[in-house]
Amino acid sequence: MNPRRVAAVFRRIVAQFRRDPRSLALLFVAPLAIIALLGWVLSSQTSGSVRVAIVNESSNPVGLIASKLQSALSQQTGVAVQEWTIDEATARQMLKDQTVDVAVILPPDFSVDNPKIEVLTLGLNPAGESSALPALQKALLGLEALGNGDSPVPTIERATVYGSPDATQLDSLAPVVVGFFAYFFVFILTGISFLRERIGGTLERLLATPVSRAEIVLGYSLGFGFFATLQVAIVMAFVLGRLDIPALGPVPAFAIGLGVRTIGNPLIAYLLVLVLGLGAVSLGIFLSTFARTELQILQFIPIVIVPQGLLGGFFWPIERLPDLLQPVARILPVTYAIDGLRQVMIAGADLSSGQVLLDLSVLAGIAAFFIALAAATIRREVA
């Protein structure tokens, strides 16, 4: 082994990075920026008050349990008790309208022999809703300590308006996983493929023809969009479908697909992911015009993809983000895709839902916006 030749290779790599500020930024600046963003979100999340509605459907309340319940909740820090509601149906509507976060229900059969309290949440974002429960649970534990001969010690049961409180993590995270990873892989596919068109000189030759920039970008968008459509179809089929393969000789039984349960129409969920994917196509075309190597396409991931995972409702509700980051989260396409997929897959919403239509419209608008930007920034040069 010749040390001089090893040193020559070493110097070439150092010189290559020194002449590439983007790679240096990816190496040193991007990790610090992402860690700083994550630290900011974790340390500055706004907890707010848990808005609680109390429903007393018991026709014969036992002792002072009802008044003790209200007193225990009112005295708990972080819990804001709303007025008593008439019935469970009213509480469910309040949860759907997002005027309350949790409903605490004394059912009709509440008695000494059945001292059961039901805690009802919406069920669209189990992770976010679970983070709002500790203060409520602490108050209810305090209520249990008040139990005496006159008042029964209640037991607590969890229920949800949508889905099931016993839903698996996979069922709860499926809308998030489908939306985020479809967006991620379509962006990478488009960015690298369009860059190869530039490096190979195909784009330069097209620009020398009478074809306009808008026609070129739209044609590329349709071409890449076709494969994005196939990719989204395969992802949706794998997530929602399940094929059980029986044991064959020494090969044990196994399953292909996740078999995630969806209450809503799978075609509407597919439409949401497809429009999100088309937005990733237009974004990939736009950003690839600023890259000269495939590595530089990957350098956009910490800038474009990772923040959407942190701010788009993947790990925590947008309402708990720092005030400065909430407007940022509300312009990210992944935010609207995740919200729409939750509405469809967990709540069973369809195209008559105003929220689903809003999510689709925003995603389509973002895709059109980046197509226009790509057409305006495309350059006539060989990368």
N, C-alpha and C positions, 0 to 999 in steps of 0.2 A: 504494500500500500504506500503510495507516494504522498507525503504530507503536502507537497506543493500543489498537486492536482486537487486534493481535498480542499485546501485553502482557496484555490481559484473558484471552485464551485460555491464555496461559502461566500466569497466576495460577490459573485454574480447574483446570488439570492438576496444579499443585503442591498446591493445596488438596485435590483428590481423593485424591492419594497420601498426603497428610498425615493424612487421616481414615481411611485404610485400612492399619492396621498389618500385615496379612497381605501386602499387596503390597510394603510396605517391607522386610519380612522376606525375601520372595522375592528382592528386588533386592539386598539387602546381606548378609543372614545366610546364606541357603541356599547361595550359591556358596562362601562360606568354609567352611561345614560340610561340603559335599561334597568340596572340595579337601583339607580337613583329614582326612577319612575316607580318601580315596585315599592321601594322604601317609602316614598311619598304617599302612595295609595294606602299602604298598610298602616302607616303611622298617623294619617290624617283623615281616615274614614269618619264620616259623620254618622253617629249612631242614631241621633234623634230620639223621639219618644215613640214607644210602641202604642199605637192607638187601639184601644180595646173597647169592644161593644159587649155588654152583658145582657144575656137573654135568660129570663126566668120563666120557664114554661111549666114549672111545678105548680100544680093547683093547690098544694098544701105544703108550703115550705116548712122545713123542720127547724124549730128553734130560731136562732138568730143567724143561721148560716148565710142567708142572702145578704143581710146587712154587713156581716163580717167579710164576706167576699168582696163587696164593694170597698169597704174600709181598707182591707189588706192590699188591694190593687191600687187604690188612690194614694196610699202612703209609700208605695214602692217607687224609687227613683227610676226614671226612664219609662214609666207607664202612664199614659194619659187615658183615663176612663171616659168614654163617651156616655151619652144618656142611655138609659135602659131601653132596649128595643122591644117591640111587641112580640115577635116570634122569630123562629129560626130562619124562615124564608126572608124576612127583612134583613137579618144579619148577613145571609148569603149574598143578597143584592148589594149590601154595603161593601162587602169584600170585593165583589165584581167591579163595583164603581171605584174601588180603592180609596174609599173614605175612611176605612178602618183597616188595620193590619191583622187583627186577631179577634175572634168572637169566642167568648166564654159562655157556655150554655148549661143551664140547669134543666135537664130533660123532664118531661111530664112524670116519669116514674121515679123521680128523685125522692128518696125516703131514707129512714134510718137503716132499713135493710138493703138499700141500694143507693148509697151516697156517691153517685158518679157525676163528675163534671166533664163536659166535652170541650176540648180546645179545637176550634175550627180555623183553618187558614185557607188561603186561596189555592195553593198547590202548583202554581205555574213555575215558581222558582224555589224549589225545596231548600237549596243551599242558603239563599238569602232569607227565606222565612225562618229557617232554623236558627239563624243568627239573631233573630228578633225575639226568640222564645226564652232565653235565660232569665231576663228580668221578670217575665211573666211567671216562669216556673218558680223563681225565688219567692214571688208574692204568694203563689199557691202553697208553697211549702210553709210559709209563715202562717197561712190560713190553717193548715193542718195542725200547726202547733196550738191553735186556738180551740181545737176540738175538746169538748168536755161532755159532761152528761147530758147537756141540753142540745148540743150540736154535734152531728156526726162528723167524723174525719173523712173528707171526700177523697175519692180516687180520681185520677186524671186519665182521660182517653183522648187520643189525637185523631182528628179527621180533617179532610180537605174537600173543598168545593170541586176541584178538578183532580182527576187522577186518583191515586190512592196513597195514604200515608205510609203504606208498606211497599211502595214502589221501589224497585232496586235503583242503585246509583246509575246503572246503565240506562234504565228507562228515563230517569230524570235528566241525564246528561246527553242523551241522544240528539236532541235538537241543537245543542251547542256544538257537539262533535261534528255532526254532519255539515253544519254551516261553516264552521271555522276551517276544517281541513279541506273541504271542497274548494273554498276560496284560496287557501294556501297553495294547493297543488295546481290549480288552474293558472294561478299567477306565475308560478315557476315554469310551467309548460309553455305558456304564451311568451313570457319574457325571453327565455332562452331560444325558443324557435324563431321569434322575430329577429333576435340578434343575429342568428345564423343567416337569415335572409340578407341582412345588411353586410355581414362579413363576406358572404359569398358573392356579393355584387348584384344579386337579383333585384334588390330594391333600387339600386342605382340605375339599372337598365330600365326598370319600370318608370322611374322619374324622368327618363329621357324620352318617353313616349307621350302621346297626348293625354294619357290617363291622368286625371287630377289627383291631388293628394287625398282629398276626401274619398274618392272612389277606391284608392289604394287601401286606405285605412279601413273603409267599410268592407272591402273584399277580404282583407286579412282577418277582420273581426268575425265575418261569417265563416271563414275557413277554420280558424281556431275555435270559434264558437261551436262548430259542428262536433269537434272532438271533445270539447268541454261538455257538450250535451251528452255524449256517450259516457264520459267519465262520471258525470253526475248520476246518470241512470244506473250505472254499475254500483256506485256508492250507495244510492238509495235502496237498490235491490238487496245489497249485502246487509245493510243495517236493518231493514224492515223484514226481510225474508229469512227463512231458516230451512235447510234441507238436512234431515237426519240420515246419516249413512250407517247402516247396520254393520256389525262386526263381520269381517271377512277373514276367516282363518286366524292368523296371528295378529292381524290388524284390528285394534279395538274399535268400537263404535265411536263416531265423531259427528260433528255437525258443521255445516258450511253456512255462514250467516249468523247474525246476532239475534234475529227474531224479536226486535224491539216492538212493543205494543204501541199503536197509535190510534187515538180515538177519532181523529179527523180523516179527511180524504187524502190518501197518499199522493194523489196527483197534484193537489194544491201544494203539499209540502215539496214535491218535486219542482213545481213551477217556481216557488220561492228560491230554492237552491239554484235552479237554472238561471234565473235573472241575476242572482248574486254571482254566479260563475261568469256570465257575460260581462258583468262589471269588472271582474278580475281580468278578463281578456282585454278589455279596453285599457285598464290600468297597466297591465303588463306591456302592451304595445307602447303606451305613452312613456313609461319609465325606461324601456329598453332603448329609446332613442338617445338617452343620456349615458348609455353604457358602451364600452368598447370590448369587454371580455365577459365571459360567462361568470367569472368570479365577481365582477361588478354587479351583475344581476342579483347574485346571492347577497351582495352587500346591502341591497334594499330591504332584505327581510327584517333586520332589526329596526328599520325605520318605518316600514309599512305594515308588516304582518304582526310582529310581537306586540306593539302598542294596542292593536285591535283585540288581541287575546286578553290583554290586561284590562282594557277599558270597555269592551263591548258586551259586558254582562256574562262573561265566561265563568268567573270565579265569585263575583259578588254583585249585588244590585247596583245599577248606575246611581240610584238615589243616595247610596252610601259613599260615593266617591267625593273627594274634596270639591268644593264649589267651583274652583277654577277648571277642573277636569270634566265636570258634567257636560258643559256645552261641547267640548271636544268629543266626548263619547257619543253625543247625539248627532254627529255628522259622519260617523263611521258606518260603512255599509254592513259590517258584521253585526253591529248593534241591531239593525232593523231585521236582518235575516234571522238572528237568534230569537228576537221577539216574535216575529211571524211564525217561525217553526214551533215555538212553544204554544202559541195560540192555536195552531192547527193540530199538532200532535198530542198535546196534553189537554187543551180546553175543547177541542173538537170544532173550532171555528171554521167557517167556509168563506166563500167570496162575498157573502152578504155582510160580513163583519167589516166595519169601518176601519178597525185597527189593521186587519190583514191587507185591505186595499191600500191603506196608507203605507204600510211596509213595502208592498210591491211597487207602488208609485215612486217612493224614494229610491229604491234599488234601481229601477229603470232610469230614473233621472240621473243617478250617479254614473251609470253605464254610458248614457248619452253624453254626459259632461266630459268624461275622459276620452271618448271617441273624438269629440270636437277638439280637445286639447292635443290629442295625438296628431290629428290632421293639421293643426296649426304649427306644431313644433317639428314635424318630420323634416329631415335635412337631406339635401342632395349631395351626398358624399359617401365614399366607401369607408367603413370603419376600419 
